[in-house]
Amino acid sequence: MDFDGARMRYLRAGSGAPLILLHGLLGYSFSWRFTIPALAPYFTVYAPDMLGAGFSDRPAGIDHSMRGTARRLLRFAERMGISSFDLLGTSHGGAVAMIAAAECLSGSSRLRVRRLVLVAPVNPFSRHGRRLAPFIGSDVGRACFRVLLPQMNWLYPYWHGRMFAERQRIPADSFAGYLAPLEKPGLFDHALAIVRSWRQDLRELKSTLPKLGDIPALLMWGSKDPAVYASSAEPLAKYFPRSRTVIFPGIGHLPYEECPDEFNRVLIEFLTRDAA
């Protein structure tokens, strides 16, 4: 898709009501390779590589804030002719999904998020995310990151492996799949631009949460998530009175890869429970 002169790549599969899958920081549509085949018999599934990520273009000067990313996601939906849809977001994409849902509730939007699925979403209640990302986005953090960048070929497997609770459950194609977009320059610049506004984004997200109470939601977490702590699920769920929370025991930050069968079962059960 042409997007203001940049190319946005996306996957589309299945038939039925529309469902958009939104990847996390340093993720892309590859994250959903076990999810899309399971969902396709029930939904028309869209999985974009957001601008700056995956195999989409990495244009300079775009708004990397959560709200800026949410608005690009909603423009994507409009361009696809979607007006009402379910929205699944993971990690940073989960925070963006909440902002996007709030945007749809504003009087100026003709779009509607029917249900939210939030998989270990970045949120204001996880201590780890409140501290680490702002440091990386600081001048000192960015300088340290750029010093380490030439060593990324051997550092990246370590960081990637830490997202899983058990290394034996890392899919055989996982590391190569996430490494592939690094051949397209600018991915880490994109990530650094995102974390630069992290603190402000979290403040804005917290002020947005009270607007989302009428949206049915499913919150999914791994109990051993090292990136967004599962302990933050309970305070987040209080803003979604029509929600269900599922914690996968002994699972890390990527349950859709570490326990895909159980993840898909819970997801499909939630999304097909009502004929809304």
C-alpha positions as CSV (number, residue, x, y, z in Angstrom):
1,M,0.0,0.0,0.0
2,D,1.3,3.5,-0.9
3,F,1.2,5.6,2.3
4,D,2.1,9.2,1.8
5,G,4.9,8.2,-0.6
6,A,6.1,5.2,1.5
7,R,5.3,1.6,1.0
8,M,3.4,-0.3,3.8
9,R,3.5,-4.0,3.6
10,Y,0.7,-6.1,5.0
11,L,-0.7,-9.6,5.0
12,R,-4.3,-10.5,4.4
13,A,-6.0,-13.9,4.9
14,G,-9.4,-15.5,5.5
15,S,-12.9,-14.3,5.2
16,G,-15.5,-12.9,7.6
17,A,-15.5,-10.0,10.0
18,P,-12.3,-7.9,9.9
19,L,-9.6,-8.4,12.5
20,I,-6.3,-6.4,12.6
21,L,-3.2,-7.8,14.3
22,L,-0.7,-5.2,15.5
23,H,2.9,-6.3,16.2
24,G,5.2,-5.0,18.9
25,L,8.5,-3.1,18.9
26,L,11.0,-4.8,16.6
27,G,8.3,-7.2,15.6
28,Y,6.3,-7.4,12.3
29,S,3.7,-9.5,10.6
30,F,6.0,-12.5,10.9
31,S,4.9,-12.5,14.6
32,W,1.5,-13.9,13.6
33,R,2.6,-16.8,11.4
34,F,1.0,-19.3,13.9
35,T,-2.0,-17.1,14.6
36,I,-3.2,-16.2,11.1
37,P,-3.9,-19.7,9.9
38,A,-5.9,-20.4,13.0
39,L,-8.0,-17.2,12.6
40,A,-8.5,-17.3,8.9
41,P,-11.5,-19.7,8.9
42,Y,-13.4,-17.2,11.1
43,F,-12.2,-13.7,10.2
44,T,-10.6,-11.6,7.5
45,V,-7.3,-11.0,9.1
46,Y,-5.0,-8.1,8.4
47,A,-1.4,-8.0,9.7
48,P,0.5,-4.8,8.7
49,D,4.1,-4.1,9.0
50,M,3.8,-0.6,10.4
51,L,5.9,2.1,8.8
52,G,9.5,1.8,10.1
53,A,9.1,-1.9,10.9
54,G,9.3,-5.3,9.1
55,F,9.6,-4.9,5.4
56,S,7.7,-1.6,5.2
57,D,9.5,1.5,4.3
58,R,11.3,3.5,7.0
59,P,10.5,7.1,6.1
60,A,12.2,9.9,8.0
61,G,10.3,12.4,10.0
62,I,7.1,10.5,10.8
63,D,5.4,10.8,14.2
64,H,6.6,7.8,16.2
65,S,4.5,8.5,19.3
66,M,1.8,6.0,20.2
67,R,-0.9,8.3,19.1
68,G,0.9,9.0,15.8
69,T,1.2,5.2,15.2
70,A,-2.4,4.7,16.2
71,R,-3.6,7.2,13.7
72,R,-1.6,5.5,10.9
73,L,-3.2,2.2,11.9
74,L,-6.7,3.8,11.6
75,R,-5.8,5.3,8.2
76,F,-4.7,1.8,7.2
77,A,-8.2,0.5,8.2
78,E,-9.9,3.3,6.2
79,R,-7.8,2.5,3.2
80,M,-8.8,-1.1,3.4
81,G,-12.5,-0.1,3.5
82,I,-12.9,-1.3,7.1
83,S,-15.3,0.6,9.4
84,S,-15.8,-1.8,12.3
85,F,-13.2,-4.3,13.4
86,D,-11.7,-6.3,16.2
87,L,-8.1,-5.2,17.1
88,L,-5.3,-7.3,18.6
89,G,-2.1,-5.6,19.7
90,T,0.9,-7.1,21.5
91,S,3.5,-5.3,23.6
92,H,4.0,-1.7,22.2
93,G,1.3,-2.6,19.7
94,G,-1.1,-3.3,22.6
95,A,-0.6,0.3,23.9
96,V,-1.1,1.6,20.4
97,A,-4.3,-0.5,20.1
98,M,-5.7,1.1,23.2
99,I,-4.9,4.6,21.9
100,A,-6.5,3.7,18.5
101,A,-9.6,2.4,20.2
102,A,-9.9,5.7,22.1
103,E,-9.4,7.6,18.8
104,C,-12.4,5.7,17.4
105,L,-14.6,6.9,20.3
106,S,-13.9,10.6,19.4
107,G,-16.7,12.4,17.6
108,S,-14.5,12.9,14.5
109,S,-14.0,9.2,13.8
110,R,-16.3,7.0,11.7
111,L,-14.4,3.9,12.8
112,R,-15.3,1.5,15.6
113,V,-13.2,-1.0,17.5
114,R,-15.6,-3.8,18.5
115,R,-13.3,-5.8,20.8
116,L,-9.8,-5.4,22.0
117,V,-7.3,-8.2,22.5
118,L,-4.2,-7.1,24.5
119,V,-1.3,-9.4,24.6
120,A,1.2,-8.3,27.3
121,P,0.5,-4.7,26.3
122,V,2.9,-1.9,27.3
123,N,1.0,0.0,30.1
124,P,1.6,2.5,32.9
125,F,1.6,-0.2,35.6
126,S,4.7,-2.3,34.7
127,R,7.8,-0.9,36.5
128,H,10.2,-2.5,34.1
129,G,8.8,-0.7,31.0
130,R,8.6,2.6,32.9
131,R,12.3,2.6,33.5
132,L,14.1,0.8,30.8
133,A,12.6,2.3,27.6
134,P,13.0,5.9,28.8
135,F,16.7,5.2,29.5
136,I,17.2,3.8,26.0
137,G,15.5,6.8,24.6
138,S,17.7,9.2,26.5
139,D,20.8,10.8,25.0
140,V,23.0,8.5,27.1
141,G,21.0,5.4,26.3
142,R,21.0,6.1,22.6
143,A,24.7,6.7,22.6
144,C,25.3,3.3,24.4
145,F,22.9,1.6,22.0
146,R,24.8,2.9,18.9
147,V,28.1,1.7,20.4
148,L,26.6,-1.7,20.7
149,L,24.9,-1.7,17.3
150,P,27.9,-3.2,15.4
151,Q,27.8,-6.1,17.8
152,M,24.1,-6.7,17.1
153,N,24.7,-10.0,15.1
154,W,25.7,-11.8,18.3
155,L,23.7,-9.6,20.9
156,Y,20.4,-10.0,19.1
157,P,20.1,-13.8,19.7
158,Y,20.6,-13.1,23.5
159,W,17.9,-10.4,23.6
160,H,15.5,-12.4,21.5
161,G,16.0,-15.5,23.6
162,R,15.2,-13.6,26.8
163,M,11.6,-13.0,25.5
164,F,10.9,-16.7,26.0
165,A,10.6,-18.4,29.4
166,E,12.0,-21.7,28.1
167,R,14.6,-21.7,25.2
168,Q,13.5,-25.2,24.1
169,R,10.1,-23.6,23.2
170,I,11.6,-21.1,20.8
171,P,10.4,-22.0,17.3
172,A,13.1,-23.1,14.9
173,D,12.3,-20.2,12.5
174,S,12.0,-17.5,15.1
175,F,15.4,-16.0,15.3
176,A,16.0,-15.9,11.5
177,G,12.5,-14.5,11.0
178,Y,13.1,-11.5,13.3
179,L,16.6,-11.0,12.0
180,A,15.5,-10.7,8.4
181,P,14.2,-7.1,8.5
182,L,17.6,-5.9,9.9
183,E,18.9,-6.2,6.3
184,K,16.7,-3.2,5.5
185,P,18.5,-0.2,7.0
186,G,16.8,2.0,9.7
187,L,15.0,-0.5,11.9
188,F,16.9,0.4,15.1
189,D,16.6,4.2,14.3
190,H,12.8,3.5,14.1
191,A,12.9,1.7,17.5
192,L,14.9,4.5,19.2
193,A,12.5,7.1,17.9
194,I,9.6,5.2,19.5
195,V,11.2,5.0,23.0
196,R,12.2,8.6,22.9
197,S,8.6,9.6,23.7
198,W,8.0,6.7,26.0
199,R,7.3,8.6,29.2
200,Q,4.9,11.1,27.6
201,D,3.2,8.2,25.7
202,L,2.6,6.3,29.0
203,R,1.1,9.4,30.6
204,E,-1.2,9.9,27.7
205,L,-2.2,6.3,27.7
206,K,-3.0,6.4,31.4
207,S,-5.3,9.4,30.8
208,T,-6.9,7.6,27.9
209,L,-7.8,4.4,29.8
210,P,-11.0,5.6,31.5
211,K,-12.5,6.1,28.0
212,L,-12.3,2.4,27.1
213,G,-14.6,0.8,29.7
214,D,-17.4,-0.1,27.3
215,I,-15.1,-2.1,25.0
216,P,-15.1,-5.9,25.6
217,A,-11.4,-6.9,26.1
218,L,-9.3,-10.0,26.4
219,L,-6.0,-9.6,28.3
220,M,-3.4,-12.3,27.8
221,W,0.0,-12.6,29.5
222,G,2.8,-15.1,30.1
223,S,3.4,-15.5,33.9
224,K,7.2,-15.2,33.3
225,D,7.1,-12.2,30.9
226,P,10.4,-10.4,31.4
227,A,9.4,-7.3,29.3
228,V,6.0,-6.3,30.6
229,Y,5.3,-7.8,34.0
230,A,2.2,-10.0,34.4
231,S,1.6,-8.2,37.7
232,S,0.4,-5.2,35.7
233,A,-2.5,-7.2,34.3
234,E,-4.7,-6.7,37.4
235,P,-4.5,-2.9,37.6
236,L,-5.0,-2.6,33.8
237,A,-8.0,-4.9,33.8
238,K,-9.8,-2.5,36.2
239,Y,-10.2,-0.1,33.3
240,F,-12.0,-2.9,31.3
241,P,-15.0,-4.1,33.3
242,R,-16.1,-6.2,30.4
243,S,-12.7,-8.0,30.2
244,R,-11.3,-11.5,30.7
245,T,-7.7,-12.0,31.8
246,V,-5.7,-15.1,30.9
247,I,-2.3,-15.8,32.3
248,F,-0.3,-18.6,30.6
249,P,1.8,-20.4,33.3
250,G,5.5,-20.5,32.7
251,I,5.4,-18.5,29.4
252,G,7.3,-15.4,28.5
253,H,6.6,-12.3,26.4
254,L,5.5,-14.0,23.2
255,P,2.7,-16.5,24.0
256,Y,1.6,-16.6,20.4
257,E,5.0,-18.3,19.7
258,E,5.8,-20.1,22.9
259,C,2.4,-21.7,23.4
260,P,0.6,-21.0,20.0
261,D,-2.1,-23.8,20.3
262,E,-3.3,-22.6,23.7
263,F,-3.0,-19.0,22.7
264,N,-5.1,-19.6,19.6
265,R,-7.7,-21.6,21.5
266,V,-8.3,-18.8,24.0
267,L,-8.3,-16.1,21.3
268,I,-10.8,-17.9,19.1
269,E,-13.0,-18.7,22.0
270,F,-13.2,-15.1,23.0
271,L,-13.7,-13.7,19.5
272,T,-16.4,-16.2,18.5
273,R,-18.2,-16.2,21.8
274,D,-20.6,-13.5,20.6
275,A,-22.1,-13.0,17.2
276,A,-21.6,-9.3,17.6
